[in-house]
Amino acid sequence: MLASSGYVAEVDCTTCVACGSCAEVCPFGALRVDDGVLSIDRAACMGCGVCVAACPQDALSLERDPAKGEPLRIRELMRDRAER
């Protein structure tokens, strides 16, 4: 079972050169380059950030998507658990 991070990838079309580096590494197949344009399937994107790290142009970022639910606050959850 997978849970979304609460974020989705966003592309800066002024910076993106549609090289496809991001699409090659996306584990969810959410990115695609067609006719020199990058598109992101927001429903398939889990907000993992792998594509952001792979983009040589820094054209991708993660943005909150309320439709994906609240992001988990892992560090806070771990701290709360350790305090018990």
Phi, psi and omega per residue, in radians:
M1 nan 2.385 3.133
L2 -2.014 2.577 3.063
A3 -2.189 2.374 3.113
S4 -1.150 2.652 3.095
S5 -1.334 -0.201 -3.054
G6 1.624 0.044 -3.137
Y7 -2.165 2.820 3.004
V8 -2.374 2.712 3.101
A9 -1.279 2.462 3.060
E10 -2.224 2.508 -3.125
V11 -1.950 2.412 3.002
D12 -1.604 1.788 -3.058
C13 -1.128 -0.335 3.120
T14 -1.383 -0.324 -3.120
T15 -1.840 -0.550 -3.082
C16 -1.134 2.335 3.083
V17 -1.889 0.135 3.104
A18 0.965 0.768 -3.132
C19 -1.317 -0.396 3.108
G20 1.551 0.010 3.132
S21 -1.004 -0.701 -3.120
C22 -1.185 -0.756 -3.123
A23 -1.113 -0.599 -3.138
E24 -1.133 -0.554 -3.055
V25 -1.768 -0.151 -3.100
C26 -1.126 2.043 -3.105
P27 -1.280 -0.147 -3.095
F28 -1.948 0.013 3.139
G29 1.109 0.537 -3.057
A30 -1.520 -0.193 -3.121
L31 -2.020 2.489 -3.123
R32 -2.605 2.470 3.069
V33 -1.903 2.096 3.085
D34 -2.271 2.249 3.102
D35 0.900 0.697 3.079
G36 1.313 0.321 3.138
V37 -2.269 2.280 3.092
L38 -1.465 2.308 3.038
S39 -2.168 2.601 -3.124
I40 -2.114 2.187 3.058
D41 -1.474 1.727 -3.056
R42 -1.070 -0.536 3.131
A43 -1.215 -0.604 -3.120
A44 -1.470 -0.432 -3.096
C45 -1.205 2.261 3.128
M46 -1.806 0.016 3.086
G47 1.226 0.589 -3.090
C48 -1.348 -0.441 3.100
G49 1.546 0.021 3.135
V50 -1.049 -0.722 -3.130
C51 -1.150 -0.653 3.137
V52 -1.050 -0.785 -3.134
A53 -1.185 -0.498 -3.070
A54 -1.499 -0.222 -3.045
C55 -1.349 2.014 -3.126
P56 -1.257 -0.253 -3.120
Q57 -1.743 -0.028 -3.044
D58 0.942 0.713 -3.093
A59 -1.627 -0.073 -3.115
L60 -1.997 2.603 3.057
S61 -2.563 2.924 3.056
L62 -1.836 2.309 3.130
E63 -2.171 2.524 3.097
R64 -1.069 2.426 3.057
D65 -2.262 1.768 -3.112
P66 -0.971 -0.451 3.115
A67 -1.174 -0.305 -3.131
K68 -1.596 0.007 3.136
G69 1.595 3.055 3.136
E70 -1.322 2.358 3.093
P71 -1.187 2.549 3.069
L72 -1.282 2.387 3.092
R73 -1.765 1.372 -3.012
I74 -0.979 -0.831 -3.102
R75 -1.069 -0.728 3.120
E76 -1.148 -0.740 3.131
L77 -1.090 -0.725 3.125
M78 -1.154 -0.722 3.129
R79 -1.121 -0.777 3.130
D80 -1.064 -0.699 3.141
R81 -1.172 -0.689 -3.135
A82 -1.185 -0.511 -3.130
E83 -1.318 -0.246 -3.120
R84 -1.353 nan nan
